[in-house]
Amino acid sequence: MSELSDKLDERQFFVARIEETEPPQGMSEGRWYQYTIGRGDSAITGIRSGSLQSVKRHAEEFAENLNQRSALGYSAYAARRLQK
């Protein structure tokens, strides 16, 4: 891989990991998964209930949304602005 494509890949958010976990305290039983969205040396971790496929789809959509916001010049870590 070229140095330029390595640098481009570092700017893209991606689903780095999904693993089954225990339900958060006080939450209903069922299947819970912890997912990690990565970008360079940064990571965003979330937890969600559902099937592995539904959690994977959620994490992929989340990563894509972050990439779209970054492409538009918005900070991926800042709260969204409300439309008036």
C-alpha positions as CSV (number, residue, x, y, z in Angstrom):
1,M,0.0,0.0,0.0
2,S,1.3,3.5,-0.8
3,E,2.1,6.1,1.8
4,L,-0.7,8.3,0.5
5,S,-3.3,5.6,0.8
6,D,-2.1,4.8,4.3
7,K,-2.6,8.4,5.3
8,L,-6.1,8.4,3.7
9,D,-7.1,5.2,5.5
10,E,-6.0,6.8,8.8
11,R,-8.6,9.5,8.3
12,Q,-11.5,7.1,7.7
13,F,-13.6,5.7,10.6
14,F,-14.2,1.9,10.4
15,V,-15.6,-0.8,12.6
16,A,-12.6,-2.2,14.4
17,R,-14.2,-4.8,16.6
18,I,-17.6,-6.2,17.8
19,E,-17.7,-8.6,20.7
20,E,-20.5,-10.0,22.9
21,T,-20.7,-8.6,26.4
22,E,-22.8,-8.6,29.5
23,P,-25.9,-6.4,29.7
24,P,-25.3,-3.0,31.4
25,Q,-26.4,-3.0,35.0
26,G,-30.2,-2.5,35.2
27,M,-30.8,-3.3,31.6
28,S,-32.8,-6.2,30.3
29,E,-31.3,-9.6,29.6
30,G,-30.6,-10.6,26.0
31,R,-27.6,-10.4,23.6
32,W,-25.5,-7.3,24.1
33,Y,-22.5,-6.4,22.0
34,Q,-19.7,-3.8,22.5
35,Y,-18.4,-2.3,19.3
36,T,-15.4,-0.1,18.6
37,I,-15.2,2.4,15.8
38,G,-11.5,3.2,15.0
39,R,-9.7,5.9,13.1
40,G,-5.9,6.2,13.3
41,D,-5.0,6.1,17.0
42,S,-8.5,7.1,18.2
43,A,-11.4,4.8,19.2
44,I,-15.1,5.2,20.0
45,T,-16.7,2.4,21.9
46,G,-20.4,1.8,22.2
47,I,-22.7,-0.9,23.5
48,R,-26.0,-2.1,21.9
49,S,-28.4,-5.0,22.3
50,G,-29.7,-7.1,19.4
51,S,-28.4,-9.6,17.0
52,L,-24.8,-9.6,15.8
53,Q,-26.0,-8.6,12.3
54,S,-28.1,-5.6,13.6
55,V,-25.3,-4.4,15.8
56,K,-22.8,-4.7,12.9
57,R,-25.2,-2.8,10.7
58,H,-25.6,0.0,13.3
59,A,-21.8,0.3,13.8
60,E,-21.2,0.4,10.1
61,E,-23.8,3.1,9.7
62,F,-22.3,5.0,12.6
63,A,-18.8,4.9,11.1
64,E,-20.2,6.0,7.7
65,N,-22.0,8.9,9.3
66,L,-18.8,10.0,11.0
67,N,-17.0,9.8,7.7
68,Q,-19.6,11.9,6.0
69,R,-19.5,14.6,8.8
70,S,-15.7,14.7,8.5
71,A,-15.9,15.1,4.8
72,L,-18.2,18.1,5.2
73,G,-15.7,19.6,7.7
74,Y,-17.7,18.9,10.8
75,S,-15.9,17.6,13.9
76,A,-16.8,14.0,14.3
77,Y,-16.6,14.5,18.1
78,A,-18.7,17.7,18.4
79,A,-22.4,17.7,19.0
80,R,-24.7,18.3,16.0
81,R,-26.1,21.7,15.5
82,L,-29.8,22.1,15.5
83,Q,-31.4,23.4,12.3
84,K,-33.6,26.5,12.8
